[in-house]
Amino acid sequence: MKHLKTILGAASLAILSVTPVVAAERVLTIASWAPPTHVVNAKMWPLMIERLEEISGGTLTAKVKLNLAPPPAMSDLVLDGAADITFIFHGYNSGRFVTSELVELPGTSGSAEATSAAYWRAWDKHLRFAGEQDEFKTLAMFMHGPAHFHLTEVPSGLESIKGMKLRAPGGVGSAVIERLGAIGIQVPATKVYETLSSGAADGVIMNIDSRTGFKLDEVAPVFFEVEGGVFRGSFTALMNRETWDSLAPDVQNRLDAEFFGEPMSRAFGRLWDESDAATISATQKAGKPMIKLSDADMVTFTSVAKEVEAEVVKKVSAKGIDAQAVLDSFRADSLAIQAEIEK
């Protein structure tokens, strides 16, 4: 319980009921940190709870509790057994989940559904052997869609980014904007609204559904799009290892065969795609400024992205993984899966 005192000391114990709890033999606790209306809480967890109930024959369910710990501490919350399940953004824990940076790199094509499915395959075949999540039962590896700039003022181009104070999440996103000359401010997504409304930052880099999920439309009205994204966010859903081991073997086998892994990863990515699409439509209808990076600026951005890619490949290779081969395979899988989706 070494992490619990610091985690729970600052915690607020707001509880979100995302689905009615059925009469089950066991109710698992899901710790979540996004706002109640965010797609993770409004759609993803309810889907997982539904599948838990279906697959277990009604003997197993779960409930969601919000704000049991700050976002960077969620993995330790589950590790210590204060919650059974959570999701984390890898970038909040600098240096702890190094291999996740490989899939965050700009230059990957495909929807969140496609990249999430490809991510699971890359993790299951290669990245998991780095041992970064061995203390947990990994339920899914998933991604949001491309992250873009959301700014308080209309930029004249990529050059405008130089000197800006931009909230960045850590990981690849932070590395890219720093090479573009921006001043990175690392705060979790739950603090973005406050950071922008106070004038402490000039903008953020986040995926587009954050405009509604975290109310960016109110404090960063300008959407500055980079083709393919500044980065792709890497997430995982984790279960406490003792919780997993305590489940009946037949339930474990069915969960692994029918939902956990690629199906869950893909489903979560698809829900994020749907949320992104709805947000794009809402942003257009609201008449918010939507600007695309010029072709000339895209050349500059791509050059910077390649520099970051070389650094990440070197870093991940040091974990004993053929990082370039995994990156190439991940990108190829994403393209192939996207082609299947579009058939």
LINDAVEN-V949014 format. One line per field, one symbol per residue. ss: DSSP state (H for helix, E for strand, L for the rest). phi: phi as a letter, one per 40 degrees, with the letter a starting at -180 (. if undefined). psi: psi as a letter, one per 30 degrees, with the letter a starting at -180 (. if undefined). Layout:
ss: ???
phi: ???
psi: ???
This chain:
ss: LLLHHHHHHLLLLLEELLLLLLLLLEEEEEEELLLLLLHHHHHHHHHHHHHHHHHHLLLEEEEEEELLLLHHHHHHHHHLLLLLEEEEEHHHLLLLLHHHHHHHLLLLLLLHHHHHHHHHHHHHHLHHHHLLLLLEEEEEEEEEEEEEEEELLLLLLHHHHLLLEEEELLHHHHHHHHHLLLEEEELLHHHHHHHHHLLLLLEEEEELLHHHHLLHHHHLLEEEELLLLLLEEEEEEEEEHHHHHHLLHHHHHHHHHHLLLHHHHHHHHHHHHHHHHHHHHHHHHLLLLEEELLHHHHHHHHHHHHHHHHHHHHHHHLLLLLHHHHHHHHHHHHHHHHHHHLL
phi: .ccccccccbcbbcbbccaccccbcabcbbcbbcddccdcccbccdcccdcdccccggcbaabbbcgcacdcccccdcdcgcacaabbcdccbdgcbccccccccchcbhcccccccccdcccccbccccgcbccbcccababccdcbcbbcbcccicdccdgccbcbchgcdcccccccgcccbcbcdcbcdcccccgcaciabacccccbcbfcdcbacccbcbdggcabcbbabbbdccccccccdccdcccccbacgcdcdcccccccdccdcccdccccccgccbbbccccccccccccccccdcccdccccccgbccccccccdccccccccccccc
psi: gffeeeefegkkhkkkjfkkkljlfkjlkjklfllefkeeefeeeeeeeeeeeeefggfkallkkkhfllefgeeeeeefgfleklkljeffikfeiefffeffklfkllleeeeeeeeeeeeefeffffgfgffljkelklllakklkjlflklfaffffkfkjkklflbeeeeeeeffgljkjjllefgeeeeeffgflfaljllfffeeeghfeffifkjjkkkflelkkklkkkkkeeeefflkeeeeeeeeefelbeeeeeeeeeeeeeeeeeeeeeeeefgkkjkkkleefeeeeeeeeeeeeeeeeeeeefggkieeeeeeeeeeeeeeeeeeef.
